[in-house]
Amino acid sequence: MPIPPARPPRLVGRVFRGSTAVAAGVLTPKQLRSSAWVRLRQDVYADAALPLTHRLMISAVGLTLPAGAGFTGRSAAVLWGVHDMAELGDPVEVVLPSGVRWNPAVGVRTTRALPGQELVHRGIWRCATRVDTAVDLIRRGDPDVAVETLDRLCVAGMVRLDEVRDAVARLPRFRGSAQARRAAELADGLAESPQETRLRLLFRRTGLPAPVAQFRVFDEEGFVARVDFAYPDLKIAVEYDGLWHGRRQAFLDDRRRLNRLAAAGWIVLHVTLEEMKRPDHLAARVLAMRAQRLSMINAR
């Protein structure tokens, strides 16, 4: 019967430097190579029972950081609790202090700290502040994705939209500062999915009247539903419809919700991803629906 690999209690559930464990006599080099441990980076190992996540890779990189360095971007967002902001295959994002050179090997993206940028402790690691993390994320990449990201961070409770707007207003001129200000202006901090953000941006770009986001509908019995977007005066709801993967009970709950909206005098326009690829056609549908409702109201 094979002998199970050595698993010293002090290393169970941990990420650690292999050389340190061997030097302390906790493991032998042969035991370190057993199936009990997984090698994450050069001389960095973890308990093989731990799930491989971006958060685990942050800890692995953290053990090798030079003095004064910390985490930024998506990695900092993960440390601040927005765990789905980065996946296992995404590079760990590190911010280096001015003048520090470091060769991190693959799987790490480095940037330089901005003038006056502060790093704070989040657990045992140092990272950009909540607001600086948000600003870093929205100043680069696709402009629409930047707006989506800021909405996502606000809904997750990592930052408040007013804090970010104040921060970008104070930014000096540097690469991405204009985009950061624009993203903060266009975000509303309410959208619960990237497609909701894109739908709101589509409304704006096609010149449609601005709807109310995340509107709560009530009837005589009380709360009916919260809809993605609404024209409350016309009782029009606009909702993004993704692929349906729900259980039967969720399907029935959704139909009951739609029936109550209809009984309360609301009509619902369901928007799919394919329709969003034809913004002019979608805008025409919304305008036609608004005109129809206005004529009904005026005819009363």
C-alpha positions in Angstrom: 0.0 0.0 0.0 1.6 3.4 -1.0 2.6 5.8 1.7 0.6 9.0 1.5 2.6 12.2 0.8 3.8 14.1 3.9 1.5 17.1 4.7 2.8 19.0 7.7 0.0 20.8 9.4 1.8 24.2 9.2 1.7 24.0 5.4 -1.9 22.7 4.9 -4.0 25.3 3.1 -0.9 27.5 2.6 1.2 29.1 -0.2 4.9 29.0 0.7 8.5 29.2 -0.5 9.8 25.8 -1.1 13.4 26.7 -0.1 12.1 28.1 3.2 10.2 24.9 4.0 13.2 22.8 3.2 15.6 25.0 5.1 13.3 24.8 8.2 13.2 21.0 7.9 9.5 21.0 7.4 9.8 19.1 4.1 12.6 17.3 2.2 13.2 18.2 -1.4 11.7 14.8 -2.4 8.6 15.5 -0.3 8.2 18.9 -1.9 7.9 17.3 -5.3 5.1 15.0 -4.1 1.4 15.2 -5.2 0.6 17.0 -1.9 2.0 20.3 -3.3 1.6 22.2 -6.6 4.3 24.5 -8.0 2.9 27.9 -8.8 6.1 29.8 -9.6 9.8 29.3 -9.2 10.3 28.2 -5.6 6.7 29.0 -4.7 4.3 26.1 -3.9 0.8 25.6 -2.6 -1.3 22.9 -1.0 -2.6 20.9 -3.9 -6.0 20.8 -2.3 -6.4 24.6 -2.8 -8.5 25.6 -5.9 -6.4 27.3 -8.6 -7.6 30.8 -8.8 -6.3 34.3 -9.6 -6.4 35.0 -5.8 -4.1 32.1 -5.2 -1.7 33.4 -7.9 -1.7 36.8 -6.1 -0.4 35.1 -3.0 2.2 33.2 -5.1 3.5 36.5 -6.6 3.2 38.3 -3.3 5.9 36.0 -1.8 8.4 37.2 -4.4 7.5 41.0 -4.6 10.4 43.5 -4.2 10.2 46.0 -1.4 7.7 48.7 -1.9 5.7 46.9 -4.6 2.1 45.9 -4.4 -0.9 45.0 -6.5 -3.0 47.1 -8.8 -5.7 46.7 -11.5 -7.7 43.6 -11.6 -5.6 41.9 -9.0 -6.2 44.7 -6.6 -9.9 44.5 -7.3 -9.8 40.8 -6.4 -8.1 41.7 -3.1 -10.8 44.3 -2.5 -13.4 41.5 -2.8 -14.5 41.6 -6.4 -13.4 38.0 -7.0 -14.7 37.6 -10.5 -12.7 40.6 -11.9 -9.9 38.3 -12.9 -9.6 34.7 -13.8 -6.8 32.2 -13.4 -5.2 32.9 -16.8 -5.2 36.6 -16.3 -1.8 38.2 -15.5 -1.2 39.2 -11.9 -0.9 43.0 -12.0 1.9 44.6 -9.9 2.7 48.2 -9.3 6.4 49.0 -8.8 7.8 52.0 -7.0 9.9 54.4 -9.0 13.5 53.2 -9.6 12.8 49.5 -8.7 13.8 46.9 -11.3 12.2 43.5 -11.2 12.1 40.5 -13.5 8.9 38.8 -12.5 8.8 36.0 -15.3 5.6 35.0 -17.0 2.2 35.6 -15.6 2.8 39.1 -14.2 2.2 42.5 -15.7 4.0 45.4 -14.1 3.3 49.1 -14.1 5.0 52.1 -12.4 3.3 53.9 -9.5 1.8 57.3 -10.4 3.1 60.4 -8.6 1.7 60.4 -5.1 0.0 57.0 -5.5 -0.5 55.3 -2.1 -0.5 51.6 -1.4 -2.4 50.2 1.5 -2.6 46.9 3.2 -5.3 44.5 2.3 -4.7 41.5 4.5 -1.0 40.7 4.3 -0.5 42.3 0.9 -0.1 45.9 -0.2 -2.3 47.2 -3.1 -3.7 50.3 -4.6 -6.6 51.9 -2.7 -10.1 51.2 -3.8 -10.5 54.4 -5.8 -7.0 54.2 -7.3 -7.8 50.6 -8.4 -11.0 51.8 -10.1 -9.2 54.7 -11.8 -6.4 52.4 -13.0 -8.9 50.0 -14.6 -11.0 52.6 -16.4 -8.1 54.6 -17.9 -7.0 51.8 -20.2 -8.5 49.4 -22.7 -11.8 49.7 -24.6 -13.8 52.9 -23.6 -17.1 51.0 -23.3 -15.5 48.2 -21.3 -14.2 50.9 -19.0 -17.7 52.1 -18.3 -18.9 48.6 -17.8 -16.1 48.0 -15.3 -16.8 51.0 -13.3 -20.5 50.1 -13.1 -19.5 46.6 -12.0 -17.2 47.9 -9.3 -19.9 50.2 -7.9 -22.6 47.5 -7.9 -20.1 45.2 -6.1 -19.7 47.9 -3.4 -16.0 48.3 -3.9 -16.2 52.1 -4.7 -18.8 54.8 -4.9 -19.3 56.6 -8.2 -19.0 60.0 -6.6 -15.6 59.1 -5.2 -14.3 58.0 -8.6 -15.7 61.1 -10.3 -13.9 63.3 -7.7 -10.7 61.4 -8.2 -10.6 61.6 -12.0 -11.5 65.3 -11.8 -8.2 65.8 -10.0 -6.1 63.7 -12.4 -3.1 65.4 -14.1 -2.7 64.9 -17.8 -1.3 61.5 -18.5 -2.0 58.5 -20.7 -5.6 57.4 -20.1 -6.7 60.3 -17.9 -9.2 61.7 -20.5 -10.7 58.2 -20.9 -11.0 57.8 -17.1 -12.9 61.1 -16.8 -15.2 60.1 -19.7 -15.9 56.7 -18.2 -16.8 58.2 -14.8 -19.1 60.6 -16.6 -20.9 57.8 -18.5 -21.2 55.3 -15.7 -24.3 55.3 -13.5 -23.1 52.7 -10.9 -26.4 50.8 -11.2 -26.0 48.3 -14.1 -25.9 44.7 -12.9 -24.4 43.3 -16.1 -22.1 44.5 -18.9 -24.9 44.3 -21.4 -27.1 46.6 -19.3 -24.3 49.2 -19.4 -24.0 48.7 -23.2 -27.8 49.1 -23.6 -27.8 52.3 -21.6 -24.9 53.6 -23.7 -26.8 52.6 -26.9 -29.8 54.7 -25.7 -27.5 57.7 -25.3 -25.8 57.3 -28.6 -29.0 56.9 -30.6 -30.5 60.0 -29.1 -33.3 58.2 -27.2 -34.8 59.9 -24.2 -32.8 58.7 -21.1 -34.7 56.0 -19.2 -34.6 55.5 -15.5 -32.3 52.6 -14.6 -33.2 49.9 -12.1 -36.7 51.2 -11.6 -38.9 49.6 -9.0 -42.6 49.0 -10.0 -45.4 48.8 -7.4 -49.0 48.0 -7.7 -51.9 47.9 -5.2 -50.5 44.7 -3.6 -47.0 46.2 -3.3 -43.7 45.5 -5.0 -44.0 44.0 -8.5 -40.6 44.1 -10.1 -37.3 46.0 -10.6 -36.8 46.5 -14.3 -33.5 47.3 -16.1 -34.8 50.5 -17.6 -38.1 52.3 -17.5 -40.1 55.3 -18.9 -42.3 55.5 -15.8 -44.7 58.1 -17.2 -45.5 55.8 -20.1 -45.3 52.6 -18.2 -42.7 51.2 -20.6 -40.0 48.8 -19.3 -36.9 47.8 -21.3 -35.1 44.7 -20.3 -32.0 43.0 -21.6 -32.6 39.3 -22.2 -29.6 37.0 -22.1 -29.6 33.2 -22.8 -32.1 31.5 -20.5 -30.4 28.9 -18.3 -32.9 29.0 -15.4 -34.6 26.2 -13.6 -38.4 25.6 -14.0 -39.2 27.6 -10.8 -37.2 30.6 -12.0 -39.0 30.4 -15.3 -42.4 30.4 -13.5 -41.3 33.2 -11.2 -40.3 35.3 -14.3 -43.6 34.7 -16.0 -45.5 35.6 -12.9 -43.5 38.8 -12.7 -44.3 39.7 -16.3 -48.0 39.0 -15.8 -48.1 41.3 -12.8 -46.3 44.0 -14.8 -48.9 43.6 -17.6 -51.8 43.7 -15.0 -50.3 47.0 -13.7 -50.5 48.5 -17.1 -46.9 48.1 -18.1 -45.5 46.9 -21.4 -42.1 45.3 -21.6 -39.6 45.5 -24.5 -37.2 42.6 -24.3 -33.8 43.3 -26.0 -31.4 40.6 -27.1 -27.7 40.8 -28.0 -28.6 40.4 -31.7 -30.9 43.4 -31.5 -28.2 45.5 -29.9 -26.0 44.9 -32.9 -28.7 46.9 -34.9 -28.9 50.1 -32.7 -30.9 52.1 -35.3 -33.5 49.4 -35.6 -33.8 49.1 -31.8 -34.1 52.8 -31.4 -36.9 52.9 -33.9 -38.7 50.2 -31.9 -38.4 52.2 -28.7 -39.6 55.4 -30.4 -42.6 53.6 -31.9 -43.5 52.1 -28.6 -43.2 55.5 -26.9 -45.4 57.1 -29.6 -48.0 54.4 -29.3 -48.2 54.8 -25.5 -48.4 58.6 -25.8 -51.3 58.4 -28.3 -53.1 56.0 -25.9 -52.6 58.5 -23.0 -53.7 61.5 -25.1 -56.8 59.6 -26.3 -58.1 59.1 -22.7 
